[in-house]
Amino acid sequence: MTLDREIASLAQELGQALTARGGLATTAESCTGGGVAYAITEVAGSSVWFDRSFVTYSNEAKQQMLGVSVDSLLRHGAVSETVVLEMARGALARSDASISVAISGVAGPGGGSDDKPVGTVWFAWAEQGGRQRSLLARFDGDRHQVRQLAIRQALSGLLALLK
């Protein structure tokens, strides 16, 4: 199965799981630039189970739209566990959703460092009620591949949180 088909299949499965629960999803995206929301809204009828997306590419947008603290951004950087957890919680607080995913990473080709090389992506998933989890991934490939792999991981993590 190609990556595009796998993403489409995961989005469809997510929709079925959320519809069965009567839940809503939201996304807080940085390096994926709305790609998770795009994959979700490719599914016909997704308006029943998808509330909204926050594309917060800049640090200012993360602060203004999601309530990420300046201190977290300065201490840890945008590509960090602390920041994606704040993004995931902020998306829930600013939506009607019951579940969220947040993504921040270095898609490349530039922008990497020794600590955070190209392909470094942090994820956080959160549910109303406080349950949350995070994951650090290191993806290989060019910018498009890193972003596609991040979209797949974001959807997989939402499904895992629902199970």
ChimeraX attribute file (.defattr): number of C-alpha atoms within 10 A of each C-alpha:
attribute: neighborCount
match mode: 1-to-1
recipient: residues
	/A:1	7
	/A:2	7
	/A:3	13
	/A:4	14
	/A:5	10
	/A:6	12
	/A:7	23
	/A:8	18
	/A:9	17
	/A:10	22
	/A:11	27
	/A:12	19
	/A:13	16
	/A:14	24
	/A:15	26
	/A:16	14
	/A:17	17
	/A:18	21
	/A:19	16
	/A:20	10
	/A:21	11
	/A:22	11
	/A:23	18
	/A:24	21
	/A:25	28
	/A:26	27
	/A:27	29
	/A:28	34
	/A:29	29
	/A:30	26
	/A:31	24
	/A:32	28
	/A:33	18
	/A:34	20
	/A:35	20
	/A:36	28
	/A:37	24
	/A:38	13
	/A:39	19
	/A:40	26
	/A:41	17
	/A:42	13
	/A:43	16
	/A:44	10
	/A:45	12
	/A:46	20
	/A:47	14
	/A:48	14
	/A:49	24
	/A:50	24
	/A:51	18
	/A:52	19
	/A:53	21
	/A:54	23
	/A:55	22
	/A:56	24
	/A:57	17
	/A:58	12
	/A:59	16
	/A:60	15
	/A:61	15
	/A:62	26
	/A:63	17
	/A:64	12
	/A:65	16
	/A:66	22
	/A:67	17
	/A:68	24
	/A:69	17
	/A:70	15
	/A:71	10
	/A:72	15
	/A:73	18
	/A:74	10
	/A:75	11
	/A:76	13
	/A:77	15
	/A:78	24
	/A:79	21
	/A:80	24
	/A:81	22
	/A:82	19
	/A:83	27
	/A:84	29
	/A:85	23
	/A:86	22
	/A:87	35
	/A:88	29
	/A:89	26
	/A:90	22
	/A:91	29
	/A:92	23
	/A:93	15
	/A:94	14
	/A:95	18
	/A:96	16
	/A:97	20
	/A:98	21
	/A:99	28
	/A:100	30
	/A:101	30
	/A:102	31
	/A:103	35
	/A:104	28
	/A:105	29
	/A:106	26
	/A:107	27
	/A:108	18
	/A:109	13
	/A:110	10
	/A:111	11
	/A:112	15
	/A:113	10
	/A:114	6
	/A:115	7
	/A:116	15
	/A:117	18
	/A:118	23
	/A:119	24
	/A:120	23
	/A:121	28
	/A:122	26
	/A:123	28
	/A:124	28
	/A:125	27
	/A:126	26
	/A:127	20
	/A:128	14
	/A:129	8
	/A:130	8
	/A:131	10
	/A:132	17
	/A:133	16
	/A:134	20
	/A:135	16
	/A:136	15
	/A:137	15
	/A:138	16
	/A:139	20
	/A:140	13
	/A:141	15
	/A:142	14
	/A:143	18
	/A:144	13
	/A:145	15
	/A:146	24
	/A:147	24
	/A:148	21
	/A:149	21
	/A:150	28
	/A:151	28
	/A:152	22
	/A:153	20
	/A:154	27
	/A:155	24
	/A:156	16
	/A:157	20
	/A:158	23
	/A:159	17
	/A:160	11
	/A:161	15
	/A:162	13
	/A:163	7
